[in-house]
Amino acid sequence: MYKTKPFFKIFIATFTVWGIGLSDVVEASELSYDYIDGGYYSQYYKGTYTDKNFQGVVLKGSKSLNDTIFLTGSYSYIEEEWSDPGEQEQQEETLYTVGLGGHISLNANIDGVLKINYNYWNRDWKRRSPTISNKKYTDDFFTADLGARHLVTPETEVNGGLEFIRGGSLNTESELFYLGIMREVSDVSSVGATYKSFIFPLDDDYWNANLVLRVEY
């Protein structure tokens, strides 16, 4: 992934000071932090010979601990098969995350949100021809998400932010942006989609997206 300057600590410090200054002067938002998301997950990146478009599933959850702190976690599984010159290959990837988040209410409809996650990643690569070969890769790393959730209408939420990836044996340092929307379909359920890609370079070399059903509890 792409190397960039270490903005990670700067954004955490800025968010903390911002939250302390605003926490006593704004009313609580109506956004929920007790929910489970499940649905379809897709990941694309440009390969040396063929483009890879992985398909799979994602399961995410959030649980409030108090008025500002919540637990977060996710599981995703994707797979893809492709043919490079003279080779038939298959790859499966699994990602587990667990973390802690905090939110501050900017007004009744907008929250600022910070999440710190630990990530464990596993890849299972298989070559089917001309010879059979299997390789397994694992890695763990940390991510920090700094974003906002906005209730545009009582039924519609838009969200977005930045994700910072740090650590891991692959020496990963990347920044990504994400944009999403959720639309309420009942008192306890919503449907939505999220798109994520690199901040720089801003191109089509990598992106991922998901389409989920959310159930609040």
C-alpha positions in Angstrom: 0.0 0.0 0.0 1.0 3.6 -0.3 3.4 5.3 2.2 2.2 8.6 3.6 3.0 11.0 6.5 2.0 9.9 10.0 -1.2 12.0 10.5 -2.6 9.3 12.8 -1.6 10.9 16.2 -2.5 14.4 15.0 -6.1 13.5 14.2 -6.5 11.6 17.5 -5.3 14.6 19.5 -7.4 17.0 17.5 -10.5 14.9 18.0 -10.0 14.5 21.7 -9.6 18.2 22.4 -12.5 19.0 20.1 -14.7 16.4 22.0 -13.8 17.8 25.4 -14.6 21.3 24.4 -18.0 20.4 22.9 -19.3 17.6 25.2 -20.9 19.9 27.7 -22.6 22.4 25.3 -24.5 20.2 22.8 -27.6 18.1 23.1 -27.5 14.4 22.4 -28.1 13.2 18.9 -30.8 10.6 17.9 -28.3 8.3 16.2 -28.1 4.7 17.6 -24.8 2.9 18.4 -26.6 -0.4 19.2 -26.9 -2.3 15.9 -25.9 -5.3 13.8 -25.2 -5.0 10.0 -25.0 -7.9 7.6 -24.8 -8.2 3.9 -22.9 -8.3 0.6 -19.2 -7.2 0.4 -17.1 -6.5 -2.8 -13.4 -5.6 -3.1 -11.6 -4.6 -6.4 -8.0 -4.0 -7.2 -6.0 -3.9 -10.4 -3.7 -6.9 -10.9 -0.6 -7.4 -13.1 -2.5 -9.3 -15.8 -6.1 -9.4 -14.7 -8.2 -7.2 -12.5 -9.5 -8.8 -9.3 -13.1 -8.4 -8.1 -13.6 -10.3 -4.9 -17.2 -11.1 -3.7 -18.3 -12.1 -0.3 -20.2 -11.3 3.0 -19.7 -8.9 5.8 -21.1 -8.8 9.4 -20.6 -5.7 11.6 -21.8 -4.7 15.0 -21.8 -1.9 17.6 -22.7 -1.9 21.3 -23.0 1.2 23.5 -21.2 1.1 26.9 -22.4 4.5 28.0 -23.6 7.8 26.4 -20.3 8.3 24.5 -18.3 5.0 24.3 -19.1 1.9 22.3 -17.6 -1.4 21.3 -17.3 -2.2 17.6 -16.4 -5.4 15.6 -16.7 -7.0 12.2 -16.1 -10.1 10.1 -15.7 -10.3 6.4 -15.0 -13.1 3.9 -14.3 -12.6 0.2 -13.1 -14.9 -2.6 -12.1 -14.7 -6.3 -10.9 -16.9 -9.1 -8.9 -15.7 -12.1 -6.7 -16.8 -15.0 -3.3 -15.2 -15.5 -1.2 -16.3 -18.5 -0.7 -20.1 -18.1 -2.2 -20.2 -14.6 -5.5 -20.8 -12.9 -5.7 -19.2 -9.4 -8.0 -18.8 -6.5 -7.8 -16.6 -3.4 -9.8 -16.3 -0.2 -9.5 -13.5 2.4 -10.9 -13.2 5.9 -10.7 -10.1 8.1 -11.7 -9.9 11.8 -11.8 -6.5 13.7 -12.5 -5.5 17.2 -12.3 -2.1 18.7 -13.4 0.8 20.8 -15.2 4.0 19.7 -16.4 7.3 21.0 -18.8 9.9 19.7 -19.7 13.5 20.4 -22.9 15.2 19.5 -22.4 18.3 17.4 -26.1 18.9 17.3 -29.3 16.9 17.4 -28.6 15.4 14.0 -24.8 15.2 13.6 -22.2 13.1 15.5 -18.4 13.2 15.3 -17.1 9.6 15.6 -13.7 8.1 16.4 -12.9 4.4 16.3 -9.7 2.5 17.1 -9.7 -1.1 15.8 -7.4 -4.1 16.0 -7.5 -6.1 12.7 -6.5 -9.7 12.0 -6.3 -10.6 8.3 -5.9 -14.0 6.6 -5.3 -14.9 3.0 -5.4 -18.3 1.4 -4.0 -18.4 -2.1 -4.2 -21.5 -4.3 -2.9 -22.2 -7.8 -4.8 -24.9 -9.7 -2.7 -25.1 -12.8 -0.2 -25.8 -14.3 0.9 -27.1 -10.9 -1.0 -27.2 -7.6 0.4 -24.8 -5.0 -1.0 -23.3 -1.8 0.2 -20.3 0.3 -1.2 -18.8 3.4 -0.6 -15.3 4.7 -1.6 -13.7 8.0 -1.2 -10.2 9.4 -2.5 -8.0 12.1 -2.6 -4.2 12.3 -4.4 -1.2 13.7 -6.9 1.3 12.1 -8.3 4.6 13.3 -11.5 6.0 11.8 -12.3 9.7 12.1 -15.7 10.6 10.7 -19.2 11.9 11.1 -22.8 10.7 11.0 -25.6 13.0 9.8 -29.3 12.5 10.0 -30.3 14.4 6.9 -34.0 13.4 7.5 -35.5 11.3 10.3 -35.3 8.3 7.9 -32.0 9.0 6.1 -28.4 9.0 7.5 -25.3 9.9 5.5 -21.8 9.3 6.9 -18.2 9.6 5.9 -14.7 10.0 7.1 -11.1 9.0 7.0 -9.4 5.6 7.8 -5.8 5.4 8.8 -4.0 2.0 8.6 -0.8 1.5 10.7 1.4 -1.4 11.7 1.5 -5.0 10.7 4.2 -7.3 9.4 3.5 -6.0 5.9 4.5 -2.5 7.1 1.2 -1.1 6.0 0.7 2.7 6.1 -2.3 4.0 4.2 -5.1 6.5 4.3 -8.5 5.9 2.9 -11.8 7.8 2.7 -15.3 6.3 3.0 -18.8 7.5 2.2 -22.1 5.8 3.1 -25.8 6.1 3.4 -28.5 4.4 5.5 -32.2 4.5 4.8 -34.7 3.5 7.5 -37.3 0.8 6.4 -38.9 0.2 9.8 -38.6 1.4 13.4 -35.6 -1.0 14.0 -34.2 -1.7 10.6 -32.4 0.1 7.7 -30.7 -0.6 4.4 -27.5 1.1 3.3 -24.3 1.1 1.3 -20.7 2.2 1.9 -17.8 2.9 -0.6 -14.1 3.1 0.4 -11.0 4.0 -1.5 -7.5 5.5 -1.2 -7.2 9.2 -0.6 -4.0 9.4 -2.7 -3.6 8.5 -5.4 -7.3 9.0 -6.2 -7.8 6.4 -8.9 -9.5 3.1 -9.5 -6.6 0.8 -8.5 -8.4 -0.2 -5.3 -11.9 0.2 -3.8 -14.3 -1.8 -1.7 -18.1 -1.5 -1.1 -20.8 -3.2 0.9 -24.6 -3.3 0.8 -26.1 -4.2 4.2 -29.3 -4.6 6.3 -29.0 -3.0 9.7 -31.1 -4.1 12.7 -31.0 -1.9 15.8 -31.6 -3.4 19.3 
